[in-house]
Amino acid sequence: MPTVKKAWEYLSKEALQPNGHLGFVQPIGERAIPGQIVDQNSTAPFGVGAFLLAASEMYRFLGK
């Protein structure tokens, strides 16, 4: 549970920006790009889907 809570805290309080954008999303690719910077302005449409999936799993987890 501590790991799950820590991950959700990060996603909901750091990655989700006050303006509704989801930041810290790594671009699509099969390998990391050396020197690539991922910050609060790094976003991609698939990141929102991953966030919603994590939120639905957190909802299910807390319901048990």
ZIWOSUL-V595730 format. One line per field, one symbol per residue. burial: I if it has 24 or more other C-alpha atoms within 12 Angstrom, else O. Layout:
burial->???
This chain:
burial->OOOOOOOIOOIIOOIIOOOOIIIIIIOOOOOOOOOOOOOOOOIOOOOIOOIOOOOOOOOOOOOO
